[in-house]
Structure formats: C-alpha cells, structure tokens
C-alpha cells in the first residue's frame, strides 16, 4: 500500500504541516489500508508519531488535494499534447505549478472554449497584424499602414468582415487582449493585487430601500476583501439571493491599469495600440473573470469559518455532561396542545406517556404526584421552549405538596435544551423506534433521554437542526455535512458506545461500522439477546476482520466475559494485559481498577516493535479507570425561581445560565426566561477576547450580569465581566459593536455590522436587543 503514495506528495505534506516524512508516510498508508481516523488516533500512535485527530485530518485532506492536483496535471498535459502545443517550457511550468489555480491559469489558453472575438479575428486573417504589434516590428504608424493590407472585400454582396483600418486594428487588439488575459503571470498578479487590496461593496437594489429592511446596514457598505468576516459575507450574499442587495469586488483600478500598461507595452513600439490592448484585456476579460474567482473564494472562506463555528459548537454540545442511567420524566411543555409526558427507565426505555394541561392546575399537580409515586424518578427533564417556566413552576409546586421519599430527596428538576426534538419526533428514525406513539409524545421521550445521555440522543437528529450554527443553510451543504459527520464520529468514539443498549443511530457512528452494520448488530442483539463479549461481534453478518479491528476498541460490553470488554483497551492488546497481570502474579480482573497494582507495572518491560510507550500509557490509564467517560460530571444550572420572564429582570442582576450557542460576535445564554440573552464578545471577559470560544463553551454554566432589557422589543444584553459590564474595568478592544439580544435562529437573518471599537477606548454602552429586528451581525431576534 505504501508504494501507491507518491514520495513527492509525502514530502510536500510533511513540509507544509511541519511533520516528519515518516509520520506522513505511515499515516497515509494506514488510511490507504482502510483505517478510520478515530482508530488511527487512538490505537496507532506509534505509527503516526502521536498525531492527534486534527493533525491526522489535515494530513488526509492535504494529501487528497495534492492527489487531485496530480490527476488534473496529468489530464492537462495530455490535453495540450494532443493539441500539438506542448513544448518543453510549457511542460516545465505545468509540472512546477503547485496549486490548482496556478495549473488552471496555465491551461486556460489551451482550454476548449466557446467562439471568442479573438478567434473570429484570427479567422479573418488578422493574426499577422497582431503579431507585428506584439513582436515590436510595427509602431503605431506602421500598424495603420499594415492594417490596409488586411482589409477584406465584399463577397457575394455581403458586407466586408474587415471593411476599415479601424476594424482591422480592433481585430488585432482582440487577439492580443485575449493573449494578455490568458497569460498566467499577468493573471496571477492581477488576482493577488485584487485579493490584497480589493474591497467588497454592497448597495441596495432599486425599490428595495426601506428603514425596515433587515439588510439596511448593507445598503451602502464597504469592507476589505481580506478581512470581511464570515457572518457579514454570508449576510451580504443572502441579501443578494433575496433580491435586496447587489454586491461586487472593487479592485484598485489605478494601480492595476498602470501596471497592465507597463507589462503590455514594455519596449514595444506601438504604444497607442497596446495601451488600448492593456485596458481592454483588463476591463473586458480579466476583471470579470477575477471577480468571479474571488467571489467564489469569499464564499468558500465564509463557508469554512461558519462550518468551523458550527462544528466546534456541535462538538461541545455532544460532549455535554450526561446525567447517566437514571429514571427520568420528560416534559415537553405547551399551552394549547398540553404538556407531553414521557417516563423512561434508567436505560432509556419508554414506560409511560401522558398529556397534561397547564390550565387544569389541580389535575396537573395530581398527575405529577401520581407519576412521582408510581415511577420514583430521579430527574425531571423539562424542555426549554414555550411554557417551560410555567411547567417548571407547577411541577415544583406539586412536588412540595408530596411527602419526601425515603432518604428525603425529591427528584431534581432540570430544564433541557429541546432544540431539534420536534425534528426527531417527525423523523423516520422516531417512527421506526415508536411506530404506535403520537408524534407529539416522541419529543418528550427525546427530552428525557437527552438528559440521560446528550450524545446518544442528539446523534439521531440532523446536526443542522440542533440550533448551534450560524448561517448553516447558506453554506456549502456537502462540506458542512462532511465536517459535522466527522465531528459526531469523533465525539462518539471518544466517549465509547455500550453495544447492548445503543441505538442503531449511535452505533452507526462507531469507527468501521456505518448504518448497515449498525442495524445488523441491533438485529443480532434482538435475536440472540444480550451480547456477552466483544468476540460476539464477529457473529454479526458482514462484520469482517477489518471492521472488527476498527470498531472493537470503541464498543463496550458491560459485564462481558472478558474483564477488559467494558474498557477502551483494544482486544488486540488483551494478551499484553494478561501478560502484565501474570507478571504481577494476579489475574486481569484484580488488575482492572486497582490503581496501586497498576502503578507497579514496569512499562519498559513491555515495549516492543509494535507497542511503544504511548500505547502502554493509554492501557495503564484505562486499567486505572476502565470505561471512563471523558465528559464532565453532570451539574445542571440553577435558575432563580423568582426570575421567570424578561419583565422580572433588572439591570445589575447576577444570574446563572447556560451557554446555548456561540457565534463570531459573542455567546447566547439561557437564563430561564424563555429567550436567550447575548453576551457580546466585548463582555465575555475582563481581558481581550478575539474568539468567543476562548472564553466559553456550549453547555457551559456561567454567571452573567444583566446589562439592559428592552421589553417592548424583546432583547436582553448580558455581561460576564467582573465589573458587570459597567466599563470601569479593563476595556475590551476590537470586535463588533451593536449586536445584542436573544438567540433563536442564528441562520435566518441578515444585517450588517457596526465599526470595530478601538482597544484604547472605554467599553461602549451596552446594546439593547430588539424583538423582531436584525442585529448588525445579521442575526434576527425573536
């Protein structure tokens, strides 16, 4: 397999990523053999030199790009050679092109294209006249004289195709304009100057100007092409899509035209004609082509930033703290349709459903008390949507009237982010899981289960519906899906999956498994009953040796035949652990979880050609705490009982909340009043914060100070600074100003930014969010 990996690609990837070529060679060989990224990162550290998942992904993606570049290079060389135009100089240039863009620039003159003005001019015999202008044999006067010899007579009464000297010179200039525009060097520096000094300019379409427009801030807006952030670029593009805006890339024309003239004229004699050629080549051919390229580049860059934000938020949400195997009552609140109730067992099995109504307070309270007595839940999960606090209040009131159970503790009430629950309820997966259950009740099941294990439940929902993205519906959907799938796969394998209780949706993300094998595992489990060991996985139809190798270490069999079946120790290392135990005169069962005994293992004794210290350290860590969950301990936020709606808030209040979404300009926080407040990036910390992810994570509990509330417009501004955002502490520099409010749909709105706040000025007065309006960052607040 290693022979199929070009040494040149290995060397280049290693150089670009500052890695050892052997690391790259071995990593690419593993991928070529069908190894998955999670497996390589966890169980092949010796081969990769300890590369983490991010580094491994970079190696894989860069190698894929370079392989595609080589395939394209081969196709270009073949095409030009078949045209009989491949000389040694051109071939050398093509072989040295190090990007797809540079390769396409070289291929452009030879690329099949529709009929152009230059082609027509050549057909009319004006090629020699153009050559005379270009090789310097003609000056402007000589060009006029030479043009006379290229005039064409009328044919069969048809007008002449070259009736005048001006027409002949125009045709010659058309030939040269195309030649100049297709010159790879000229095209390259025009692109670079435009990229470095160009400006994105947007303006309002005729008849669309309105003070109520969500794109108002972009009606006459300009920002450097090189610095415009993702959310602004995506907002402008959405404005264009909706017909409210038009935008363009404005290049530094004076600088480009001056250099074009110098490059084209050089020491040639026909300066007047060539000045016209330079202007025409740029205005008619180069400018629109480069603008198209840079518009695509801007979109790609904006997509990458938005996808990165979404992926990071999704990862944090998926790795939220699980409550674990506890009995839970899930409540999906609602006024008109009632509060949907689902009781699930400690393993997530549905045991009871009901519908209660908030306006029937006595019945509601009685039903809650009955559920508590009958099912003795340890937790009550309440969705954070409409009627959430009302449901919470009535539930807590009902509990207070009930005698405490033995032990004196009532179940804890936890408000759960219900984003995506309705999407799951109507999905094919939910219908297959609960075919007889009303769609509205499935949401309550999802709410209860996501408190037990957020990862296991959220993998059932399209990540785009979970509500932690920014303009996710505007970005490249295939790239978004790939990135999010990678994130979900990484999280699932980092945590590990209990094979006997996991859903097919969760099993499908285990390295080497996929949807088909996941369903086969569930089918075998249904037929045979509980799997008793990892070895039982070999009985799954179509699950071969390679799939077993990739998946086994990430699958857990609690109470399995082998003591290590519930750990992250791979079956390929069972014999090694058994040898360790034997050397300590113990059995594996007594070694697992015995930290003092594990500490006595002399690791150097077990180093071999294929097992090094990284793997040995991983094994020891797992032996000390087998099956350890990498997620933080469960600790729900404590919303104040007396703060239930925005009108209860007062400036200066210090509250506890949960970060629900992170975007480029700040973080949205649920403080238990039905709508999220915004902590602007300038209010996230006392120090300068460029990236909100440097200060907070999705799902993190935080303390915030209420800065301002606008009840009429439904916005809440919050601060996490030690001075409560009063501006008396160290000022926050940079970032955008003017954004604020509640988060509900970060993808459905568009509006422009205000100017950055200089770091040497005091903190600006907090922005007050407004219901229904669109913030300068492009976010619509509900």
N, C-alpha and C positions, 0 to 999 in steps of 0.2 A: 504493500500500500504506500509506503513512504516514497517509492520510486515515482509515483504519479504526481508528487508535489514538486513543482519546479523550484530548483535551488534559488533562482533569481527572485521568486516570489517570497520564499522563506527569508532570504537576506533582506529584502526591502521591508517586509513586515517587522522583522526584528529591529531594523534601524529606526523605522518610524515610531515604533512603540517602546523603544529603548529596552529591548529584551535580548536574551541570549538566543542565537540562531537555533541551538539545540532545543530550547524550550518551545520555540515556534514549530520546529520540525516535528517534534513529538506530539505537540498539541494537535496540529493539523492531521497527523497520522491517526490519532485517536478518533477525531471527527470523521475522517475518511472511512474508518472501520465501523462507523455507525454508533459510536459512543455519544451519549447525550451530555449536554453541558453540566447539569447538576451532578451527574455521575463522575465526570472528569474532575470537577471542582472538589468533590468530597473524597473520592476513592482513588484518584490517580495523581496525587500531589507530587510524588517522587518523579513522575514522568514529565510533569509540566513545570517543575521547579516551584510549586506552591502558588501558581497563578489563581487569583480569585475569579468569581463569576464575571465581573465586569471586564477584567483583562482577557479572560477566555473569549467573551463575546466580541471584544474588539479584535482579537486575533482572527476569529472566524469571519467577521464581517469584512475586515480589510482584505483578507485572502480571497474572499468571494468577489470583491470589487476588482482586485488585480487579475483574477482568473477571467472575469468578464472582459476586462480591458484587453487581455491577451487574445481572447476569442475574437473580439472586434478587430484587433490589429491584424490578425490573420485574414479576416474577411476583407478588410480594406486593401491590404497588399494584393490579394487575389483579384479584386475588382479592378484596381488600377493597372495591374499587369495584363489582364485580359483586354484592356483598352489600348495596350501597347505604349503606355505613357510612364511606366515605372523606370526611372533612371536611378543611378547609384546615390545621388544627392537626396532625392526624394525618399528613397528607401531608408537611408540613414536617418532622416528626420522622423519618419514614421516609427522606426524602431526605437528611437530615443524619446518619443512622446510619452510622458509619464502620467497623463490624465486623460480621461475620456474626452474632455472638452478640447484639449490640445490635439488629440487624434482626429476629432471631427473637423477641426479647423483646417488641418492638412488635407483631409479628404474632400472638403467642400468643393474645390474647383473640378473634381472628377466625379462628383456625385450626380447621378441621373436627376435631372430637374425638368420642370415644365419649360416651354419655349420662352426665352427671355429677349429683351431688346438687344443684348449683345449678340445672341445667336442670329437674330434677324439681320443685324448689321454685317455679320460675317457672311451670311448667305448672299448679301448684296455686294460682296466683294470689297468691303471696307477694311478688312484685316490689315493689308499692307499699309494703308494710311495710318491706322492706329499704331502699327509697329514703328513707322517713321517718327511719330510723335514721341514714342516711348524710348527708342534707342538713341534719340538725340540727333538724328540725321536731318530733322526738319526743325526750323524755327517757326515762329508764328506766321511770318510772310511766306516761307516755303510751304507751310501747311495749306495756306489759301490757294497757292498755285497748284500744289499736288492734288487738292480736292477736286479741281476742274477735271482732272483725268479720271475721276471716279463717278462722274455723273452718268446716269443711265437714261436712254431714250424711252419714249412711249412704245409700248408693244401692243399691237392689235387694237389700237385706240384706247388702251388702258393708261391711266396717269403713270408717269415715271415714279419708280420707287425711290430714286435719288435725283430729284429734279434740280436742286440748287447746291451751291457750295456749302451753305449753312447746314443743309440736310446731310451732306457727306461728312462734315466735321462733327455734327451731332452723333451720327452713327459711330464714328471713330471714338468719340468720347464715351459712348455707351459701352463699347468693348473695353476700354481702359478702366471705366468706373467699376465694372464687374470684376476685372482683374485685380484692381486695388482692394475692393471689398472682400475678395476671397483670399487675399494674402494673409497667411497665418500670423505673421509677425505684426502686421498692422492691426488685424482683428484682435489680437491678443492685447496690445497696449491700449486700444480704444476701450476694450472691456474693463481692463484694470483701472484706467483713469475714471471711467464712469462708476465702477464699483466703489472706488475710494472717495470720490468727490461728488457723486450723484446725490440727488435729493428726491425723496418721494413726495409728490404733491397731489393733493386731492382737492376736488371742487364739487360744488353741488350741481346736479343736473337741472336743466331748465324746468321750472314749475314745481320743483321739489323743496324749495327753501321754505322752512317753517320753524318757528320757535319751539314747536312741539316735537320736531323730528328727533329721533334717537341718534341721528348722525350729525346733529347741529355743529358739534365741535370740529367736525371734519369738512365743513362747507368750504373753508379756505385754510388748508392746513399743509404744513411742510415740515419734514424731518429728514435728517441724514439717512441715506440708504444703509449705511454701515452700522447705525446704532438704533434704528427703529425697533422696538421690542415686539415680541410675538403677538401679544394681545392687541396692540394698535394696528399691526399689519393685517391681522385677521379681521379686525373690526372694519377697516377700510375695504377690504375685499368683500365682506358681507354687504357693506353699503353699495358696492358696485353691483353685486349679484341681485340685490333688491331694487336696483334702478334708481337709487337716491344719489349716488356719487359716481364720479369718474375720477380716475387717478392715472398718473403717468410717472415715469422715471425721468427727471430733468437732469441732463448731463451738463458738465462745464463746457459749453459750446465754444467759447472764445479760445480756451486752451486746446481743445481738440481740433478745431478748424485751423489754428495756427500750425499745429504740429503736422496735420494732414497735408497742408500746403508744402511744408518743408520736405516731408517724406516723398511726396509725389513729384514735386518739381526737381529737387536735388540740383544737379548741374546740367539738367536738360535745357534745351534752347526755347522750346515752345511754352514759355511760362504762362501766357494768357490762356491757352487751351488747357494746359494742365492744372491751372488754378480752378477752372470750371470742372475739370475731372475730379479734383480733390473734394470740392464742395458737393458735387452730385453723388460721389461714392459714399460720402458720409450721410448726407440727408436722405437720399432715396434708398440706399441699400444697407449701410452699416447701422445707422441709428435705430431704425425699426427692428432690425434683427437682434441687436444687442439688447434693446429694451425688452423684447420678448424673453430672451435668455435670463435677464436679470429679474424680470417679473416672476419667472419660474423659480429662480434661485431664492428670491424673497419668500415666496410661498413655501418652498422646501425648508428654508431656515425657520420660518414661523411655525411650520408644522412640527419640526424637530423640537423646538422649545416647548410648544404646547403638549406634545406627546411625552416629553420628559417630565413635565409638571404632573401630567395625569398619571404616568407610571409611578412616580415617586409617591404621590398621594395614595394610589391604589395599594402599593406595597405596604404603606403604613397602616392603611385600613385593614387589609387582610391579616396583618400581624397584630391586630388589636388583642388585648388581653381576653382570654376565654374564661368564662365562669366555671367551665368544666362540667362533669357529669352530675348535674343537679336537677331535681324536678322543678319544672318551670310552668307557670301560667302565662301565656302570651295574650296580650290585649291589643287589638287593632282598633284605635278609637274612631268614633264617628258620631255625629249628631243625628242626622236624618236616618241613616241606614243602621244605626246602632253600633255598639261596641262588640266586635267579633272576638270570641274567646276560644283559645286552643290550649289544652293541657297536654304537656309532653312529659314522657318519662325521663329518667336520668340519661338514657341512651338516645333520646330524641324521638322515641316512638309516640305517635299520637294516641291519646287515650280518651279524650273527651272534647267536644266542641259545644258552643252555645252562642246565643246573641242576646246582649243586654242593652237596655236603653237608659241613657242618662237622665231623661226627664221623669223616669219612674224610679226616683231615688230610693224609696224603701225596698222595692223589688231588686234593684241593682245591689244594694247593700246586703240583702238577704242571700242573693245568689252568690255573691263573693264569699260570704261567710261559709256557705254550704261547700263551695269549692275548696276553701281552705281546710275545712274539717274532713272532707272526703279524700282529698288528694295530698294533703300535707306538703305543699310545695315549699321549696327553699328560696325561690326567687319569683318575682312577678315582673315580667317584661312588658313595658307599655311603649307603643310606637310614638314617635315624637311629632306626628302630624296634627291635623285639625282635631280639637277636643282632647288633646293629650293631657293638659293640666287638669281639666275638669274630670277626666277619667282617673287621674292620679289622686286627686283630692277625695273623690267618692270612695275609691279603693282603700285609701289610708283611713278614712273615717270608719268604714266598715270593719277594718282590722282592729281599730281601737275599741270597738264595742264587743270584740270577741275575747274570751278568756285566753291568756297566753298559753301556748302549748307547753308540754313538759320540757323543762330547760329554760323556759321563759323568753324565748326568742321567736318573734314573728318573722315571716318571710320578708326579705328586703325587696323594696320596690325600685326598679331601675328603668329609667327612660332610655329607650334604644333608638338609634337612628334607623328609620324604616325605609330609607331610600332604596328603591328597587324592589320592594316587597310586592307591589302591585304587578310589576313586570313578571316576577317569578310566578305569581298566582295564575296568570293567564298563559304561561308557557307550556310547551309540550311536555317538558320535564315534570312540571307540577301536576299536569293532567295524568301522566303515567304513574306518578307517585300516589296521587289521591284522586282516582277516577270518579269516585262517588261523592267527593266533597265539593261543596259550593265554592266557586272561585273566590268569593269574598272571605271565606274562612281560611283559605290556604295562606293568606297574608299573615294571619295571626300565628299560624304554625311557623312561618319563616321568622317572624319577630321573636318568638320564643327560642327557636333553635339558634338564631344568630347571637343570642346572649350566651348560650352554652358554648358555641364554637363559631366565631365570626367567619373564620376561614372556610370551614366545612359548608357553611350555608351560602356565603357570598359567591363561591365558585359556581353556583347554579344560576347566577344572574349575569347577563351580558354586562361586562365591566362598564360600558358606556352609560348604563342606566343606574349606576351606583351613586352618581352625583358628586364625584370628586374631581371632575375635569374642568377644562377651560376651552371653549370652542371645539369640543371634541367632534361635533358633527360637521365642522368645516375643514378639518384636516384630512390628509390622505388616509382613507379608511383601511386600506390593506396594510400600510405601515403601522397604523395605530393598532390594528388587531394583532399583528405580529408582536409588537412591543408588549401589549397587555397580556397576551398569551405567555410570553416569556416571563413576565413578572409573576403571573399566577403560578406558573410551573415552578419558578424559583421558590416562592413562598411555601407552596405545598410540600416540596421536597425538603425544604429547610426544617419544617415542623415534623414531617413524617405522618403516615396515614395508618390507622388501625384497620387492617384488612377485613375484619369481621363485622364492622359497623359502618364503614364508609360507604357513601352513595357512589353510584357509577360516575356521577359528575366529578366527584373528588378523586376517585381512583384514576380517572382519565388523564389527570394532570401529573400523575406519578411518572418519573422518567422511564421511558421504554414501554409504557402501557398504551395510552391512547384510548379513545372511546370504545373501539371494538373489543379489545382485550378487557377493558374495564367491565363491560357488560357480560363478558364471558366469565369473569371472576364472580360477579354477582349471581349469575345463573348457577355456577358450580356451588356457591355458598347456599343458594336456595335449595338445590337438590340434595346436597350432602349434609348440610348443617354447618356448624362452625368449623373453620379450618383450624387445625391443631398445630401447624408448623409452617414455616416458610417453604419447606420442601413440598408441601401440598400444592403450592402454586404451579409446580411442574405438571400437575394433572389438568391444568386449565387448557382447553383446546387452543391450539395455535400460539401458545405462550412458549416459545423456544428458549434455547440456552442463552441467546443474546439478550432477549427481553428480560429473562430472569436475572442475568448479571446486572443489567441496568437498573432494575426495579427493586430487587430484593432488599437492599440496604435501607430503602426509604419506606418499606412496608413493615408494619409492626403486627405481631401476633401475641397479644397479651395472654399470659398463662400458657404459652406454647410449650411444645415438647422440649425444645432446647432453651436453656436459660437466657440465651442471647437473642431469641426470636423477638423479644419486645424492645430491643435496643437498636442503635444505629450501627452496630458492628456488622459488617457485611459477612454473609455466610462463607465467603472465600477466606475469611480470617478466623473462622471458628477453631480450626485446628491449631492456629497460633495461640489463641487464648487458652485452649485446653492444655497446650504445652506450658504456658505460663503458670496455670493452676497446678499442673503436675510438679513443676519445679519448686513450687511453694508448698508441696505436699497437701494440697487442698483440691476440692472439686470446683468446677466453674460456678455452680450455684452459690457456694460460700464466698466466692471471689466477687461476684456481682453485688455492687452496692456497699462493699466493705472497703471504705477509704483507706484505713490504716494498712490493710493487707495489700491493697493495690499499690500504695505508696512504696511498698517494699520490693516491687518488681524492678529488676535491673534491666532497663530498656536496651542498653547497648548489647546485651546478650542476644537480642532478637533481630538485630539489624541484618538484612540480607540483600541480595541483588535487587529484589523487587519490593522489599519492605524497608523503608527508611524511618528516620525519627519523626517526620510529620505524621505518618500513618500511625506509628506507635503512640504518639502523644494523643491522637484522636481516640484511639482504642482505650487508653488509660482514662481519659476524661469521660468516656461513655461508660466504662466499668464503674466509675465512682458514682455517676448519676445516670443510670440506664434510662433511655427514653425521655431524657429531659426535654421539656418544651422550651424553646428559645424565647417564647413570648413572655412579656412581663406579667406579673401577678395581677389578678382581676381586682380592680378597685373602682367602683362606679362613682360618678360625680354626685355631689350633694347639692341639689338645687334648693334654694330657700323656699320654704312653704309660703311665705308671705309675698313672694315675688312670682306672679303667675302670668302677667300680661305686661305689655310695654308701658301702660299707664301707671304701673306700680313702681317703675324705675325712677330714680332721681340721680342727677349728676353727682358724682363723688362716691356712689355706692361701690363697694368692693364685693364681687360675686365670684363664685366658682362656675366654671363652664368647661365645655369640651370642644376642641378644635374639630370642625366638621369638613373644612375644605381649605386648601392653600392655593393661592394664585400668585401671579407675579408681583402684585402690589400689596399683598397682606394675607391675613388669615381670617376666616369666618368662624365664629364661636357661638355655640348653642348655650344660652344661659337660662333656658327653661321658660321662655315667654312666647313660644310659637314661631319666632322668627330669629334668625341669627344676626348677631352684631358683627361689625367689621373692625378688626384691629389692623389699621393701616401699617405698612412696613415701617413707617417712622415711629410707630408706637409699640413695636414688638419688644424693644429692649432699650436700656439706657445707652448702649453702645451703637455704633453704626451697623446697620444690617442691610446688606445688599440683596441677599436671597432669604426670603421668609423661612425656608427650610433649615436655615442655620439656627433658627430660634425655636421653632415649634414643629410638631408632627401631627398628622391626622390622628384623631382619637386621644390626643394628649389632654390630660386635665390641666387647666390653667386658672390662675386668678386674674381677673380683669377689673378695671375701674371704669364705671360708666362715665363717659365724657359728655355726651349730648344725646338727647332723644327728640325726635320730631314725630309726634303722634299723628298729626294730620297727614304726613307723607310716609309714615311707617319706616323710619330709619333709626338705627342705633349705632353710635360711634363708641368704641371701647379702646382702652389702653392697657398695656401690660408693663408700662414703665413704672419705676419705683415712685416717681412723683405723680403718678396718676395721669400723666399727660398734660400737667399744668404748664410745662415749658420752663420750669425752674432748674431742671437737671441738665445734663449734657445734651446739647441739641443733636438731632438726628439729621445727617446730611443726605443729600441725594434722594433718589426715589421719586415717585409721582405724588402729586397732591390732588386733593379733590375727590378721591374715591372714598366711599363710605357706605355703610348700610347693611342690609340683610342679604344673606346668600340663599337663593333657592335655585335659580337656573343660571349658572355662570356661562351657559352656552348660547342663550337666546337673545343677547342684547349686544348693542354696539354703540359705543360713543367714544369720543376722543379723550386725550389726556390734557392735563394742565402742565405747566412747565416744572422742571425739577427745582426743588428747594436747595439753594446753596448751603453747604455744610457750615458756613460761618454765620448763618442767620439763626435767630431763635426759632423754635418749633412753631409751625403755623397753627393758627386757631383750628381746632378740630372741625372736620367737615361733618355736617349733619345729613344723614341719609334721607332719601325721599321715596315713598312708596310709588311704584309705577314709573318712576323716572329711570334714566340710564346714566350711570356714573361715567366720568371721563375715561375710565379704563375700558368701557364697553360693556359693563355689567348691568343688566336690568334687575331692579329690586322689586320684590313683591310684598 
